[in-house]
């Protein structure tokens, strides 16, 4: 089953980054790896803080969103940046509803045109 889950995540054409509750990156799909390594020139980000990839304003917003997730609020948040790229922040919960972390999914205008 693990192979199936990974296959699904790898086939999504958008960058997906899963982050634990310590805000450490524990998974990036193939598209995210391409974006972070090739386009943004970040070295290997696995195990790094998600905040290495965000400015202070974004950090504050992410922390506020995660606090809402911890308190049972919201199941997805949509943010946009100056380039009108969409950033979805979605909680990941276990079968008991406990928050395990969250993932960010990015969609750019170029990716929308390609689909």
C-alpha contacts under 8 A as a table, 3 or more apart, distances in Angstrom:
res1	aa1	res2	aa2	distance
1	X	4	X	5.10
1	X	5	X	6.40
2	X	5	X	5.16
2	X	6	X	6.20
3	X	6	X	5.18
3	X	7	X	5.98
4	X	7	X	4.97
4	X	8	X	6.19
5	X	8	X	5.17
5	X	9	X	6.37
6	X	9	X	5.13
6	X	10	X	6.03
7	X	10	X	5.10
7	X	11	X	6.09
8	X	11	X	5.25
8	X	12	X	6.66
9	X	12	X	5.54
9	X	16	X	7.77
9	X	29	X	6.26
10	X	13	X	7.85
10	X	29	X	5.27
10	X	30	X	5.68
10	X	31	X	7.49
12	X	15	X	7.75
12	X	31	X	7.87
13	X	31	X	6.39
13	X	111	X	7.89
14	X	31	X	6.05
14	X	32	X	7.16
14	X	105	X	6.51
14	X	106	X	6.02
14	X	107	X	6.08
14	X	111	X	7.54
15	X	28	X	7.52
15	X	29	X	6.42
15	X	30	X	7.44
15	X	31	X	4.82
15	X	32	X	3.86
15	X	33	X	7.59
15	X	35	X	7.22
15	X	104	X	7.93
15	X	105	X	5.63
15	X	106	X	5.54
15	X	107	X	7.55
16	X	28	X	5.78
16	X	29	X	5.62
16	X	31	X	7.40
16	X	32	X	5.70
16	X	103	X	6.61
16	X	104	X	5.64
16	X	105	X	4.60
16	X	106	X	6.87
17	X	25	X	6.85
17	X	26	X	7.82
17	X	27	X	5.81
17	X	28	X	4.52
17	X	29	X	6.77
17	X	32	X	6.79
17	X	103	X	5.33
17	X	104	X	5.27
17	X	105	X	6.70
18	X	25	X	5.96
18	X	26	X	5.90
18	X	27	X	5.06
18	X	28	X	6.36
18	X	101	X	7.23
18	X	102	X	5.82
18	X	103	X	4.18
18	X	104	X	6.60
19	X	22	X	7.74
19	X	23	X	5.40
19	X	24	X	5.30
19	X	25	X	4.49
19	X	26	X	5.70
19	X	27	X	7.15
19	X	50	X	7.18
19	X	101	X	5.58
19	X	102	X	5.44
19	X	103	X	5.87
20	X	23	X	5.22
20	X	24	X	5.54
20	X	25	X	6.70
20	X	26	X	6.81
20	X	100	X	6.29
20	X	101	X	4.19
20	X	102	X	6.55
21	X	24	X	7.35
21	X	100	X	6.51
21	X	101	X	4.94
21	X	102	X	7.71
23	X	49	X	5.57
23	X	50	X	5.75
23	X	51	X	7.60
23	X	101	X	7.92
24	X	46	X	7.80
24	X	47	X	5.51
24	X	48	X	5.38
24	X	49	X	4.45
24	X	50	X	5.90
25	X	28	X	7.52
25	X	45	X	6.90
25	X	46	X	5.32
25	X	47	X	5.09
25	X	48	X	5.64
25	X	49	X	6.11
25	X	50	X	5.99
26	X	46	X	5.80
26	X	47	X	5.77
27	X	46	X	6.72
28	X	31	X	8.00
28	X	32	X	5.73
28	X	33	X	6.26
28	X	46	X	7.51
29	X	32	X	5.32
29	X	33	X	6.28
30	X	33	X	5.11
30	X	34	X	6.37
31	X	34	X	5.10
31	X	35	X	6.28
32	X	35	X	5.04
32	X	36	X	6.01
33	X	36	X	5.31
33	X	37	X	5.80
33	X	38	X	7.87
34	X	37	X	5.42
34	X	38	X	5.38
34	X	39	X	7.08
35	X	38	X	5.56
35	X	39	X	4.98
35	X	40	X	6.33
36	X	39	X	5.92
36	X	40	X	4.95
36	X	41	X	6.11
36	X	42	X	5.47
36	X	43	X	7.77
37	X	40	X	5.98
37	X	41	X	4.77
37	X	42	X	5.05
37	X	43	X	6.04
37	X	44	X	7.28
38	X	41	X	5.41
38	X	42	X	7.78
42	X	45	X	7.00
45	X	48	X	5.20
45	X	49	X	7.89
48	X	52	X	7.28
49	X	52	X	5.70
49	X	53	X	7.95
50	X	53	X	5.72
50	X	54	X	6.99
51	X	54	X	4.91
51	X	55	X	7.14
51	X	59	X	6.10
52	X	55	X	7.87
54	X	57	X	7.95
54	X	58	X	5.70
54	X	59	X	6.17
55	X	58	X	5.37
55	X	59	X	6.16
56	X	59	X	4.93
56	X	60	X	6.25
57	X	60	X	5.27
57	X	61	X	6.40
58	X	61	X	5.05
58	X	62	X	6.07
59	X	62	X	5.17
59	X	63	X	6.14
60	X	63	X	5.21
60	X	64	X	6.24
61	X	64	X	5.15
61	X	65	X	6.21
62	X	65	X	5.07
62	X	66	X	6.14
63	X	66	X	5.18
63	X	67	X	6.22
64	X	67	X	5.15
64	X	68	X	6.42
65	X	68	X	5.08
65	X	69	X	6.32
65	X	77	X	7.59
66	X	69	X	4.88
66	X	70	X	6.16
66	X	91	X	7.95
66	X	102	X	7.88
67	X	70	X	5.01
67	X	71	X	6.32
68	X	71	X	5.09
68	X	72	X	6.33
68	X	73	X	4.87
68	X	74	X	6.73
69	X	72	X	5.11
69	X	73	X	5.12
69	X	74	X	6.22
69	X	75	X	7.29
69	X	91	X	6.50
69	X	99	X	7.30
70	X	73	X	7.33
70	X	99	X	6.45
74	X	77	X	7.15
75	X	90	X	5.99
75	X	91	X	6.18
76	X	88	X	6.62
76	X	89	X	5.59
76	X	90	X	4.49
76	X	91	X	6.86
77	X	88	X	5.58
77	X	89	X	5.14
77	X	90	X	6.57
78	X	86	X	6.66
78	X	87	X	5.72
78	X	88	X	4.62
78	X	89	X	6.52
79	X	86	X	5.81
79	X	87	X	5.03
79	X	88	X	6.35
79	X	89	X	8.00
80	X	83	X	7.85
80	X	84	X	5.51
80	X	85	X	5.41
80	X	86	X	4.65
80	X	87	X	5.97
81	X	84	X	5.17
81	X	85	X	5.62
81	X	86	X	7.00
82	X	85	X	7.45
84	X	108	X	7.31
84	X	109	X	7.34
85	X	106	X	7.05
85	X	107	X	5.74
85	X	108	X	4.50
85	X	109	X	6.38
86	X	106	X	5.67
86	X	107	X	5.07
86	X	108	X	6.35
87	X	104	X	6.48
87	X	105	X	5.67
87	X	106	X	4.57
87	X	107	X	6.51
88	X	103	X	7.98
88	X	104	X	5.51
88	X	105	X	5.09
88	X	106	X	6.38
89	X	102	X	6.72
89	X	103	X	5.74
89	X	104	X	4.64
89	X	105	X	6.65
90	X	102	X	5.41
90	X	103	X	5.41
90	X	104	X	6.54
91	X	99	X	6.86
91	X	100	X	7.72
91	X	101	X	6.06
91	X	102	X	4.21
91	X	103	X	6.52
92	X	99	X	5.99
92	X	100	X	5.63
92	X	101	X	5.39
92	X	102	X	5.13
92	X	103	X	7.22
93	X	96	X	7.51
93	X	97	X	5.17
93	X	98	X	5.15
93	X	99	X	4.41
93	X	100	X	5.29
93	X	101	X	7.22
94	X	97	X	5.29
94	X	98	X	5.46
94	X	99	X	6.67
94	X	100	X	6.65
95	X	98	X	7.46
107	X	111	X	6.32
107	X	112	X	7.08
108	X	111	X	5.24
108	X	112	X	6.46
109	X	112	X	5.10
109	X	113	X	6.40
110	X	113	X	5.15
110	X	114	X	6.38
111	X	114	X	5.04
111	X	115	X	6.51
112	X	115	X	5.52
